[in-house]
Each structure stands twice: as C-alpha cells, then as structure tokens.
Amino acid sequence: MILQDREVHPGAMGRTGPIMGQRFIHVLNGPNLDLLGVRAPAIYGSATLADVEAACLRELEGTDIGLTFRQTNAEHEMVGWLHEARAGAFGIVINPAAFSYAGYPVLDALKMCDCPVIEVHISNIHRREEEWRSRSIMTRSVTGIMSGLGVDGYALAVRHLLRNDRSNAA
C-alpha cells in the first residue's frame, strides 16, 4: 500500500526530515487515483501509484532533488498541498483527475505557483468518449501537459523538469 503523504530524500539514507535547502518535485494526484491498477484497467492500465512513485524516484537518482508524492480525494487537501509547494518547489507534476473539470479552487491555487507545473493525464483525455473529459480547466495555467502516455507520463514530466531547470539557465 502506498503512503499517501511522504517525502523521499535521495542520498539521505538514515536521515529523517528534509536536508537543509533541498528542493522537491511535488507529484500530486487527485480523486480516485488511489485505485489506480484496479479501476478501469482497460483505460488506465494495471500499474499502481506505488509503481508511479518508483518510476519518479528512478528519474531523480543521482540528483539532489527530493520527491514529495501524494494522493487525495479531497479538493481542500490538494489546495493546501499546492499552497505548500507554490514558492519553494523545484516543480510540480499534477494529475488533477476529476478536479480537471470543475476544481476551481485547485485552479486558483495552481495559478499562484511560482515553479513549473506539468499536468499529467494517464489516458488521452481528448480521445475519451465523454466530451467533457477533454476540457481540463487546469491546462491554461500549467507549463506543459502529458496526456495519453499512460503512467509513463509522470516519469517523463519529472525528466522534463530536471532537464529544463531554470536555476541552471545562463
């Protein structure tokens, strides 16, 4: 079972708590993603959130960037996590799930984020039968979108954040 709220600190084996000054990529998952691997595997596949977390950690190997990996079914909790991450995060990878279509508090919190934000959808929301799924209200406020690449979209989003670190730009 995946821990729904935890931070992983690469290179910090045996330490508790964050390393002073360490930055984090926050991977935030919305409603029903706690059932990933069980819910509609023909659409979302058989991988679990634990598998997604492991793939994101592999992308961070050899870096000094930590990972905060969370899932919630509660909109207010997602808003709180975005508030925590908004000013100091290295980047945010968010699968807003059902918040994508009517989660205006989540959208407002995303707009306050100073770091790059990548929106991830496991399925291609533009090819889904339900037309409403193709209209994410988050899209206009994020840096980029990964849609339809399965759970690989998460690791690709983390990789993109690492490769396009603004703090390393000349």
VENFENQUI-V177406 format. One line per field, one symbol per residue. ss: DSSP state (~ for helix, > for strand, _ for the rest). phi: phi as a letter, one per 30 degrees, with the letter a starting at -180 (. if undefined). psi: psi as a letter, one per 40 degrees, with the letter a starting at -180 (. if undefined). A space follows every 50 residues. Layout:
ss->???
phi->???
psi->???
This chain:
ss->____>>>>_______________>>>>>>___~~~_____~~~~____~~ ~~~~~~~~~~_____>>>>>>___~~~~~~~~~~~_____>>>>>___~~ ~~_~~~~~~~~____>>>>>>_________~~~~____~~~__>>>>___ _~~~~~~~~~~~~__~~~__
phi->.dddaaccceiceicciddeidcbcccccdeiddcejcdhddccicdcdd ddeddddddceiccccbcbbbbcceddeeddddddeccddabcbcdhdde caddddedddddddcdbcdbbdcdddcdddedddcdddedccdabcbici ddedddddededdcdddcdd
psi->hihegiihgiefheiiiihheiiihhhhhaieeeehedhgdddeaeiidd dddddddddeheiehihhhihiehddddddddddeddeidihhhgebeed degddddddddeheiihhhhhdiheeeidhddeegheddeeidihhheea eddddddddddddfhdeei.
